[in-house]
Amino acid sequence: MQLKPYLSSILKSDKENQDDQAPLRAKEMQKSLELKAIQLEASIAKATSAVAKLTTIYPINFEQVQNALDDLAIQERSLAQLEEIGEQLFPK
């Protein structure tokens, strides 16, 4: 790598510095989105397990099952929205 002379580097405008960092910032945000999606997937797995557990006990508390299913649906919808956002912001 060829280093730029210090004087030309410090005279470089802020916009040019931002332009240099734009690809790194985009990659950082994409990875942040991927991490959020993975966290939601883990949460969905836990919620699915909770629903299964609630439906195997006696007596079944249908209100708890309904609430657990609502929570699961919200998390699944959030993941779908997050994936759509990712596809639009970071097309392949």
Residue frames as a rotation matrix with the C-alpha (Angstrom) as fourth column:
MET 1
0.579 0.816 0.000 0.00
0.816 -0.579 0.000 0.00
0.000 0.000 -1.000 0.00
GLN 2
-0.460 -0.677 0.574 1.25
0.666 -0.691 -0.281 3.41
0.587 0.253 0.769 -0.94
LEU 3
0.001 0.417 -0.909 0.69
0.896 -0.404 -0.184 5.97
-0.444 -0.814 -0.374 1.83
LYS 4
0.536 0.242 0.809 -0.45
0.610 -0.773 -0.173 9.44
0.584 0.587 -0.562 0.90
PRO 5
-0.605 -0.750 0.267 1.68
0.383 -0.568 -0.728 12.36
0.698 -0.338 0.631 2.03
TYR 6
-0.464 0.391 -0.795 0.53
0.866 0.015 -0.499 13.59
-0.184 -0.920 -0.346 5.39
LEU 7
-0.809 0.126 -0.574 -0.09
-0.082 -0.991 -0.102 17.15
-0.582 -0.035 0.813 4.26
SER 8
-0.738 0.574 -0.355 -2.43
-0.481 -0.077 0.873 16.07
0.474 0.815 0.333 1.46
SER 9
-0.493 0.554 -0.670 -4.23
0.610 0.770 0.188 13.75
0.621 -0.316 -0.718 3.87
ILE 10
-0.483 0.306 -0.820 -4.92
0.744 -0.350 -0.569 16.43
-0.461 -0.885 -0.059 6.44
LEU 11
-0.806 0.191 -0.560 -5.99
-0.361 -0.908 0.210 18.87
-0.469 0.372 0.801 3.73
LYS 12
-0.853 0.518 -0.064 -8.49
0.296 0.582 0.757 16.37
0.429 0.627 -0.650 2.38
SER 13
-0.472 0.747 0.469 -12.07
-0.720 -0.633 0.284 17.55
0.509 -0.204 0.836 2.78
ASP 14
-0.551 0.370 0.748 -14.49
-0.577 0.479 -0.662 15.90
-0.603 -0.796 -0.050 5.19
LYS 15
0.539 0.800 -0.265 -16.65
-0.739 0.298 -0.604 14.82
-0.404 0.521 0.752 2.27
GLU 16
0.179 -0.555 -0.812 -13.76
-0.713 0.496 -0.496 12.92
0.678 0.668 -0.307 0.72
ASN 17
-0.812 -0.464 0.354 -13.06
-0.571 0.504 -0.649 11.24
0.123 -0.728 -0.674 4.07
GLN 18
-0.120 0.866 0.485 -16.71
-0.625 0.314 -0.715 10.25
-0.771 -0.389 0.503 4.34
ASP 19
0.586 0.304 -0.751 -16.64
-0.806 0.314 -0.502 8.91
0.083 0.900 0.429 0.79
ASP 20
-0.373 -0.820 -0.433 -13.65
-0.676 0.561 -0.479 6.72
0.636 0.114 -0.763 1.67
GLN 21
-0.901 -0.001 0.434 -15.49
-0.375 0.504 -0.778 5.28
-0.218 -0.864 -0.455 4.66
ALA 22
-0.084 0.976 -0.203 -18.87
-0.989 -0.107 -0.106 4.76
-0.125 0.192 0.973 2.97
PRO 23
0.088 0.142 -0.986 -18.25
-0.489 0.868 0.081 1.13
0.868 0.475 0.146 1.87
LEU 24
-0.809 -0.433 -0.397 -17.06
0.129 0.528 -0.840 0.21
0.573 -0.731 -0.371 5.37
ARG 25
-0.770 0.587 0.249 -20.05
-0.544 -0.402 -0.737 1.86
-0.332 -0.703 0.629 6.98
ALA 26
0.101 0.821 -0.563 -22.42
-0.954 0.240 0.179 0.08
0.282 0.519 0.807 4.60
LYS 27
-0.206 -0.259 -0.943 -20.79
-0.116 0.964 -0.240 -3.26
0.972 0.060 -0.229 5.42
GLU 28
-0.986 -0.161 0.052 -21.04
-0.055 0.015 -0.998 -2.49
0.160 -0.987 -0.024 9.14
MET 29
-0.404 0.909 0.108 -24.76
-0.857 -0.334 -0.392 -1.77
-0.320 -0.251 0.914 8.83
GLN 30
0.157 0.421 -0.893 -25.32
-0.722 0.666 0.187 -4.92
0.674 0.616 0.408 6.76
LYS 31
-0.568 -0.438 -0.697 -23.60
0.134 0.786 -0.604 -7.04
0.812 -0.436 -0.387 9.42
SER 32
-0.918 0.302 0.256 -25.62
-0.357 -0.350 -0.866 -5.29
-0.172 -0.887 0.429 12.12
LEU 33
-0.007 0.951 -0.309 -28.80
-0.999 0.010 0.052 -6.19
0.053 0.309 0.950 10.24
GLU 34
-0.011 -0.080 -0.997 -27.64
-0.321 0.944 -0.072 -9.82
0.947 0.320 -0.036 9.93
LEU 35
-0.918 -0.351 -0.186 -26.96
0.078 0.301 -0.951 -9.98
0.389 -0.887 -0.249 13.66
LYS 36
-0.586 0.779 0.221 -30.42
-0.743 -0.409 -0.529 -8.59
-0.322 -0.475 0.819 14.43
ALA 37
0.193 0.656 -0.730 -31.95
-0.857 0.475 0.200 -11.24
0.478 0.587 0.654 12.13
ILE 38
-0.391 -0.420 -0.819 -30.03
0.006 0.889 -0.458 -14.02
0.921 -0.184 -0.345 13.88
GLN 39
-0.984 0.059 0.166 -31.19
-0.173 -0.152 -0.973 -12.74
-0.032 -0.987 0.160 17.26
LEU 40
-0.180 0.981 -0.073 -34.79
-0.968 -0.190 -0.165 -12.76
-0.176 0.041 0.984 16.02
GLU 41
0.080 0.152 -0.985 -34.39
-0.529 0.844 0.087 -16.30
0.845 0.515 0.148 14.70
ALA 42
-0.804 -0.412 -0.429 -33.18
0.153 0.554 -0.818 -17.43
0.575 -0.723 -0.383 18.13
SER 43
-0.796 0.569 0.204 -36.11
-0.501 -0.431 -0.750 -15.66
-0.339 -0.700 0.629 19.76
ILE 44
0.059 0.818 -0.572 -38.52
-0.960 0.204 0.192 -17.36
0.273 0.538 0.797 17.33
ALA 45
-0.293 -0.239 -0.926 -37.05
-0.119 0.970 -0.213 -20.74
0.949 0.048 -0.313 18.20
LYS 46
-0.995 -0.067 -0.077 -37.58
0.072 0.079 -0.994 -20.05
0.073 -0.995 -0.073 21.91
ALA 47
-0.477 0.879 -0.021 -41.15
-0.813 -0.450 -0.370 -18.85
-0.335 -0.159 0.929 21.30
THR 48
0.027 0.435 -0.900 -41.92
-0.721 0.632 0.284 -21.95
0.692 0.641 0.331 19.23
SER 49
-0.643 -0.354 -0.679 -40.62
0.184 0.789 -0.586 -24.12
0.744 -0.502 -0.442 22.04
ALA 50
-0.937 0.322 0.131 -42.72
-0.253 -0.373 -0.892 -22.19
-0.239 -0.870 0.432 24.56
VAL 51
-0.112 0.935 -0.338 -45.88
-0.991 -0.079 0.108 -22.76
0.074 0.347 0.935 22.51
ALA 52
-0.087 0.028 -0.996 -45.13
-0.302 0.952 0.053 -26.47
0.949 0.305 -0.074 22.24
LYS 53
-0.896 -0.304 -0.324 -44.57
0.207 0.360 -0.910 -26.69
0.393 -0.882 -0.260 26.00
LEU 54
-0.739 0.655 0.157 -47.78
-0.607 -0.546 -0.577 -24.81
-0.292 -0.522 0.801 26.79
THR 55
0.096 0.825 -0.557 -49.82
-0.947 0.248 0.205 -27.22
0.308 0.507 0.805 24.69
THR 56
-0.191 -0.211 -0.959 -48.49
-0.091 0.976 -0.196 -30.32
0.977 0.049 -0.206 26.43
ILE 57
-0.981 -0.163 0.103 -49.40
-0.109 0.027 -0.994 -29.45
0.160 -0.986 -0.044 30.02
TYR 58
-0.152 0.958 -0.241 -52.62
0.509 0.285 0.812 -30.28
0.847 0.001 -0.531 31.82
PRO 59
0.411 0.841 0.352 -54.76
0.701 -0.045 -0.711 -28.31
-0.582 0.539 -0.608 32.14
ILE 60
-0.389 -0.509 0.768 -54.08
0.894 -0.409 0.182 -26.20
0.222 0.758 0.614 29.08
ASN 61
-0.027 0.302 -0.953 -54.24
0.424 -0.860 -0.285 -22.48
-0.905 -0.411 -0.105 29.75
PHE 62
0.244 0.213 0.946 -55.63
0.963 0.063 -0.262 -21.32
-0.115 0.975 -0.190 26.42
GLU 63
0.992 0.083 -0.093 -55.03
0.080 -0.996 -0.033 -17.65
-0.095 0.025 -0.995 27.20
GLN 64
0.287 -0.957 -0.041 -51.31
-0.320 -0.136 0.938 -18.32
-0.903 -0.256 -0.345 27.68
VAL 65
-0.168 -0.299 0.939 -51.23
0.717 0.616 0.325 -20.34
-0.676 0.729 0.110 24.44
GLN 66
0.674 0.505 0.540 -52.95
0.738 -0.503 -0.451 -17.50
0.044 0.702 -0.711 22.62
ASN 67
0.883 -0.391 -0.261 -50.52
-0.280 -0.883 0.377 -14.93
-0.378 -0.260 -0.889 24.03
ALA 68
-0.020 -0.932 0.362 -47.54
-0.018 0.362 0.932 -17.11
-1.000 0.012 -0.024 23.14
LEU 69
0.030 0.106 0.994 -48.84
0.930 0.362 -0.066 -17.52
-0.367 0.926 -0.088 19.59
ASP 70
0.947 0.306 0.096 -49.33
0.321 -0.900 -0.294 -13.76
-0.004 0.309 -0.951 19.31
ASP 71
0.529 -0.827 -0.193 -45.74
-0.409 -0.447 0.795 -13.18
-0.744 -0.342 -0.574 20.45
LEU 72
-0.195 -0.588 0.785 -44.49
0.432 0.667 0.607 -15.76
-0.881 0.457 0.124 17.96
ALA 73
0.430 0.447 0.784 -46.43
0.896 -0.109 -0.430 -14.15
-0.107 0.888 -0.448 15.11
ILE 74
0.969 -0.108 -0.223 -45.05
-0.095 -0.993 0.068 -10.70
-0.229 -0.044 -0.972 15.97
GLN 75
0.149 -0.985 0.082 -41.49
-0.313 0.032 0.949 -12.01
-0.938 -0.167 -0.304 15.98
GLU 76
-0.148 -0.156 0.977 -41.99
0.746 0.631 0.214 -13.84
-0.649 0.760 0.023 12.68
ARG 77
0.775 0.473 0.419 -43.45
0.631 -0.603 -0.488 -10.69
0.022 0.643 -0.766 11.13
SER 78
0.767 -0.560 -0.312 -40.53
-0.347 -0.772 0.532 -8.65
-0.539 -0.300 -0.787 12.45
LEU 79
-0.164 -0.854 0.494 -38.06
0.117 0.480 0.869 -11.09
-0.980 0.200 0.022 10.89
ALA 80
0.150 0.294 0.944 -39.87
0.947 0.233 -0.223 -10.97
-0.285 0.927 -0.243 7.54
GLN 81
0.976 0.218 0.021 -39.83
0.217 -0.949 -0.229 -7.16
-0.030 0.228 -0.973 7.62
LEU 82
0.450 -0.883 -0.132 -36.16
-0.369 -0.319 0.873 -7.11
-0.813 -0.344 -0.469 8.57
GLU 83
-0.219 -0.502 0.837 -35.32
0.551 0.645 0.531 -9.47
-0.806 0.577 0.135 5.69
GLU 84
0.536 0.490 0.688 -37.27
0.844 -0.301 -0.443 -7.26
-0.009 0.818 -0.575 3.28
ILE 85
0.925 -0.268 -0.269 -35.42
-0.195 -0.943 0.270 -4.19
-0.326 -0.197 -0.925 4.54
GLY 86
0.072 -0.966 0.249 -32.12
-0.115 0.240 0.964 -6.01
-0.991 -0.098 -0.093 4.04
GLU 87
-0.028 -0.025 0.999 -33.01
0.868 0.495 0.036 -7.01
-0.495 0.869 0.008 0.48
GLN 88
0.803 0.422 0.421 -33.90
0.581 -0.715 -0.390 -3.42
0.136 0.557 -0.819 -0.39
LEU 89
0.865 -0.483 -0.136 -30.98
-0.374 -0.801 0.467 -1.71
-0.335 -0.353 -0.874 1.32
PHE 90
-0.172 -0.975 0.137 -28.31
-0.688 0.219 0.692 -4.26
-0.705 0.025 -0.708 0.43
PRO 91
0.821 0.527 -0.218 -29.25
-0.510 0.508 -0.693 -5.85
-0.255 0.681 0.687 -2.92
LYS 92
0.190 -0.757 0.625 -27.07
0.050 0.644 0.764 -8.72
-0.981 -0.114 0.160 -4.09
